[in-house]
Amino acid sequence: MDSCLLQKEADIQLMRDLIRRLPDESTVVDFEEAMLLASVRSTTRLWQRDDRLIGFAYVDDYNNLKFATDPDYVSARLEREIVEWGATCMKKRNAETGQDDTLDACCSATDRQRMAMLEKYGFTRESLRSLHYARSLGEPIADHAFPQGFSLRCVEGEHEVERLTALHRAAFGTENMTVEQRLAIMRAPNYERELDFVAVAPDGELAAFCICGFEEDQDHVGYTDPIGTHPRYQRLGLGKAIVTAGLRALKTRGAKVAEVGTSSENIAMQRLAETLGFVLVSESVWFSKKTETASYLYTLIPSPFGEAGIVWREVEGAARVYRVALSNERATAQALIQSVFRDLHRASHPAITGLGERIRCFLTGEAIAFDLDSIALETCSDFQQRVLRAEHAIPRGWVSTYGRIAAHLGVSGGARAVGRALATNPFPLIIPCHRAIQASGAVGGFQGGTAMKRALLEFEGVPVSQSGKVLTSRVYY
C-alpha cells in the first residue's frame, strides 16, 4: 500500500467511483463542492494498492476529516494513516492561522464500527449531533405566503456572490462562508441556479435564502438546505415561505422526497422542519481530536494612548504577526490578547521590536507606512482580505466611507458588511481602518476608541469638528 497527494483530475474520478461503490451511504457529503476548493484539494491524499484506489481523505475548510475506504481493503494501517494525515493537516493549519482548533469527524449514529475506529485513534465523542429530516412530496404542501412587500427570486448569477456570502454570514452569525465556498456551491456539477432561492426585502436587500437541489445520483430525492434569514427579517415567516417555495419547485421537477439537515443545537430550524411536515429519519454523531497546540508570543508597546500589543509567532524562521491589539476604555491590550489567545508567552524578536517601534512612532503622529508582508492576512476570510487591502490603499491624509469601499469592491449595498470587516480588523494601524468613516461624516467606531481615532486623523491632517464630524474633501474611492 502506498499513498500520494491529489495530483490530477483523474484522481478525482477515482474518488467518485470509490464513493459510488460503498455499500452504505458515504459520510463524504458535498464532495463535488469540496473538490472545487484549492484549500481542500491541497489536503487530499489517496491510498492505493495494486493500482486500485482503496481510500482517500481530506480536511475541509471547517476542519472536518472526510474520508472513505474500500470495505474490501480496510486495515488498521490504512485507518491509522488516514487519521495521522488529518492530524498533520490540522497542525499545519493551526500553525498558519495561529489557532488551536481540533480535527473533527462525524459518522452515522448507527455506525458502531466507524465510531469505535475514531475513538481508537484518539477522537472524543461530542454532544453535538447532526439531524437529518425528510418528507414525502406526495403529501400536500401547505401554503405559507411571503410577508407583504417581500418577493422571491432565483439567484441571478455569480455577480451576486459577495451579497450572497454576506447574507449567509449574517444569518448564521459566523464568518464560515467565504466567497470561494459560495462559488464552489454554484459551480458544482449538480447545482441548478433555478433552485437557488433568495427572498428580497421591500428595499431590495437580500433577506433570506434557501439552496435547493437534487442529491447526487438520486433524481427523486431533493434537498432544501442550507436555509437562513438575515437577523433584521427573522420571525416574519420568511423561513416557512422560502422553504415552501423550494418544496414546490422540487416537486415540479420530479422529486418524490425532500430532505433537510440541521444541528441538534438549532432548535429553531428543527421546529421549522417539523412545521413543514419533515420527520427525523437519522442522526450523525460528531467527534473531535486535539492536535498540536500552536505557540503564541506577544510584545507590548508603550504609547500615548496606552499600551499596544503584537501577537506573533515564528513561521519558517521569520516572525509573523497574527494580531495587533489596542488598549481602550474597556480593556488593556494585554487583557484583550489574553482573552483571545491561550498559552501566551511574552517575548521579543528583532523584526517585532522594529515593528513595535514603528507603531509607537505612528501613535505619536509620525508619517509611517506599513506593508503587509509580515501579517497573517490569510487568517481572514476572502471578503475581509479584500476589504482590508482596499483600506490599506487609502493614503495618509485621506478618508473613505464604508459605502464607497463596498462600491469599489463591487458589492452593491455592502456598507454594513464592510463595516463589520473593518470592526474586526486583526491588524489596526498596520491596516489603517481609522481612515474609514460613516457616510454622514461621523468619525465612527474604532478598536482603540473614538478619541484615538480622532487623534490619528488629526495627526494625518484630517480636521474633525467638535461634534465629531470629519471636515475634508479628500475622500478616497
C-alpha positions, -999 to 999 in steps of 0.1 A, spaced: 0 0 0 13 35 -8 -2 69 -8 2 103 -26 -13 137 -27 -41 145 -52 -23 152 -84 -47 152 -114 -84 153 -124 -84 116 -130 -77 111 -93 -110 129 -85 -129 105 -108 -113 76 -89 -126 91 -57 -161 95 -71 -160 58 -82 -150 47 -47 -178 67 -31 -203 51 -55 -193 15 -47 -195 19 -10 -222 -4 4 -236 22 28 -243 59 24 -210 79 24 -202 104 51 -183 124 24 -210 149 17 -207 179 -7 -177 161 -23 -181 180 -57 -181 214 -39 -150 204 -18 -130 194 -49 -135 228 -64 -117 244 -35 -79 247 -37 -77 247 1 -93 213 2 -75 198 -27 -42 206 -10 -52 184 19 -64 155 -2 -44 122 0 -51 90 -18 -41 54 -8 -37 27 -35 -29 -10 -36 -20 -27 -69 -31 4 -88 -65 3 -72 -78 33 -50 -86 18 -16 -91 50 3 -88 88 4 -90 116 30 -91 153 31 -97 181 57 -123 206 46 -124 243 54 -143 236 86 -116 213 100 -137 182 93 -118 150 83 -137 135 54 -126 100 43 -138 68 25 -122 34 24 -129 4 2 -145 -22 25 -125 -50 9 -92 -33 18 -98 -18 53 -69 -23 76 -56 -9 109 -27 6 90 -49 24 65 -72 38 92 -42 49 113 -26 67 83 -58 85 75 -61 99 110 -24 108 111 -28 126 78 -58 146 91 -38 155 122 -9 166 101 -31 189 81 -46 204 112 -12 210 128 -1 228 97 -34 248 95 -31 258 132 5 269 127 -6 291 98 -37 306 114 -24 309 150 -54 289 162 -57 258 183 -86 241 165 -95 204 168 -97 179 140 -134 169 137 -152 139 122 -187 126 120 -205 93 112 -239 78 113 -252 72 149 -257 36 139 -222 30 125 -206 15 156 -176 3 136 -167 38 125 -173 52 160 -150 26 175 -124 34 149 -125 71 157 -122 65 194 -94 40 189 -73 68 173 -79 95 199 -112 111 189 -136 121 217 -173 120 211 -191 153 214 -226 161 225 -234 178 191 -254 158 166 -265 164 130 -302 157 125 -315 145 91 -351 151 82 -372 140 53 -408 144 40 -427 129 11 -436 154 -16 -467 132 -24 -483 147 7 -500 182 4 -476 212 8 -492 238 30 -493 274 18 -470 299 35 -471 333 19 -443 358 19 -448 389 41 -462 419 23 -436 437 2 -412 407 1 -406 388 -31 -390 355 -42 -365 351 -70 -337 328 -81 -300 338 -77 -291 358 -109 -255 346 -112 -220 347 -98 -220 386 -99 -241 383 -67 -217 361 -48 -205 389 -24 -241 397 -14 -250 360 -10 -219 354 11 -227 384 33 -263 372 37 -251 337 48 -227 351 74 -253 375 88 -279 347 90 -257 323 109 -236 350 128 -203 335 116 -176 341 91 -177 304 80 -190 310 45 -164 326 21 -168 338 -15 -147 309 -27 -170 284 -9 -202 300 -23 -187 299 -57 -179 262 -52 -216 256 -45 -226 275 -76 -200 257 -98 -207 221 -86 -220 198 -114 -254 192 -98 -260 229 -90 -292 244 -105 -294 282 -104 -332 280 -107 -333 262 -74 -311 287 -55 -337 310 -40 -335 343 -22 -362 364 -6 -359 401 -13 -370 428 12 -391 458 1 -359 480 -1 -341 454 -23 -319 439 4 -315 402 4 -334 389 34 -333 351 33 -320 322 12 -327 285 6 -304 265 -16 -323 236 -31 -311 208 -54 -310 171 -60 -289 146 -42 -261 132 -64 -272 102 -84 -307 104 -69 -331 122 -92 -361 116 -70 -345 130 -38 -342 167 -33 -328 189 -5 -338 223 9 -307 235 28 -288 255 38 -316 279 49 -310 312 66 -327 345 73 -310 378 80 -314 389 117 -333 420 106 -360 399 90 -364 370 114 -397 360 129 -416 372 99 -423 338 84 -397 341 57 -382 307 65 -416 289 60 -423 308 28 -390 302 11 -387 265 21 -423 260 9 -413 276 -25 -384 252 -26 -405 222 -19 -429 231 -47 -401 237 -71 -385 203 -63 -419 186 -67 -424 202 -101 -390 189 -112 -399 153 -103 -387 149 -67 -406 124 -46 -388 131 -13 -373 163 2 -345 163 28 -332 189 52 -305 188 78 -296 208 109 -277 207 141 -291 194 174 -284 228 188 -305 246 162 -339 244 179 -355 270 156 -346 250 125 -359 218 140 -392 234 147 -393 249 112 -387 214 97 -414 198 118 -439 226 109 -433 220 72 -440 182 75 -405 169 78 -398 140 102 -365 130 118 -351 99 99 -315 97 111 -287 113 131 -249 117 128 -226 120 158 -196 142 160 -161 135 173 -131 158 179 -93 152 183 -69 177 197 -38 183 177 -5 201 185 -10 234 202 3 264 183 25 286 204 20 323 205 42 351 217 34 387 224 51 420 227 38 452 244 45 487 230 41 519 251 23 547 235 4 580 244 -28 560 242 -19 532 265 -1 500 256 -5 483 222 2 447 217 15 424 189 7 387 189 32 368 167 50 335 162 79 322 142 70 306 109 98 290 90 123 312 109 105 345 103 83 364 127 46 365 115 20 388 131 -14 374 140 -29 403 159 -24 440 168 -43 449 199 -51 485 211 -59 494 247 -93 512 250 -115 524 278 -128 489 284 -96 468 285 -59 469 281 -42 455 251 -27 427 272 -61 417 285 -76 417 250 -48 395 238 -52 370 266 -89 368 261 -84 355 226 -51 336 226 -42 308 250 -7 297 262 8 331 255 44 340 264 59 374 263 90 375 242 110 397 217 123 393 182 143 418 162 116 421 135 88 425 161 109 451 180 114 471 148 77 469 140 68 479 176 90 510 173 73 520 141 39 515 157 50 537 186 62 564 163 29 561 143 9 567 175 29 599 182 19 613 148 49 603 126 42 595 89 48 558 89 36 535 61 33 497 69 35 469 44 15 437 46 44 413 43 46 402 79 10 399 88 -10 367 86 -37 381 63 -46 345 53 -63 341 87 -91 365 74 -119 354 52 -116 361 15 -141 390 17 -124 406 47 -90 403 30 -104 423 1 -118 449 24 -85 452 44 -64 455 12 -87 483 0 -84 501 33 -46 497 33 -45 515 0 -61 547 14 -33 572 16 -24 592 47 -45 624 49 -74 608 31 -106 590 43 -132 569 27 -167 556 37 -179 521 42 -202 525 13 -175 538 -10 -153 509 -2 -181 485 -9 -188 501 -42 -151 500 -51 -152 462 -44 -183 458 -65 -205 449 -35 -238 467 -40 -254 476 -7 -224 462 12 -216 491 35 -226 471 66 -205 441 55 -175 464 50 -182 479 84 -181 445 101 -150 435 83 -132 467 95 -146 464 130 -129 430 133 -97 441 116 -69 420 133 -42 445 123 -53 480 132 -27 507 124 -9 484 100 -41 484 81 -53 519 89 -90 513 95 -92 547 113 -94 562 78 -129 547 72 -157 569 84 -195 569 82 -214 583 51 -227 612 73 -191 623 80 -192 610 116 -159 595 128 -175 562 136 -161 534 158 -126 522 163 -110 494 183 -88 519 202 -118 542 209 -132 573 192 -107 596 209 -77 577 194 -94 576 160 -100 613 161 -64 619 172 -49 597 144 -70 615 118 -58 649 131 -22 637 131 -27 630 94 -41 664 87 -78 654 86 -98 680 105 -125 668 128 -152 692 143 -160 694 180 -192 674 173 -171 646 158 -177 652 120 -148 648 96 -143 681 76 -124 672 45 -129 669 7 -101 643 4 -124 612 1 -108 581 -15 -127 558 -39 
